[in-house]
Amino acid sequence: MFGWKQSETKQSKAVEATEHINGGSPSDAAIVKPSEWQSPTFRHVDRLDCAETFADSITGVFFDGQTLRIDFAVSRMDAARPGAPLTGYRIPACRLVLPPSAAYDLAQKMHQVGAALAKAGSVRTGPPSTNS
């Protein structure tokens, strides 16, 4: 008998929580038509302690149908020796993994950044050079 009362109390609290979150009863949420759904509005809240990662190259971009993965790396130079060619290596710095909607948003924003850089004369536009 105690188990039944406890279960009933948990169930009523879950219904109350659902009503509070949805702003009505669970049955009200069930009759909302997809055409009446609203997109949420988000406000940006900055995190001053958010880590920043420096990268000077992108070593890989991979889309598996579900996520876009971008590998960022940082270049390090080996010790220079007279008469020897300069050599170095790249170390992975981080990997950014995005769902398709965020990947599309990133592509749109990067297109805007590229246009602004070209307008400012910071980058060369036109076909890539074929220097070998």
Buried (B, 14 or more C-beta within 10 A) or exposed (E): EEEEEEEEEEEEEEEEEEBEEEEEEEEEEEEEEEEEEEEEEEEEEEEEEEEEEEBEEEBEEEEEEEBBBBBBBBEEEEEEEEEEEEEEEBEEBEEBEBEEEEBEEBEEEEEEEEEEEEEEEEEEEEEEEEEE
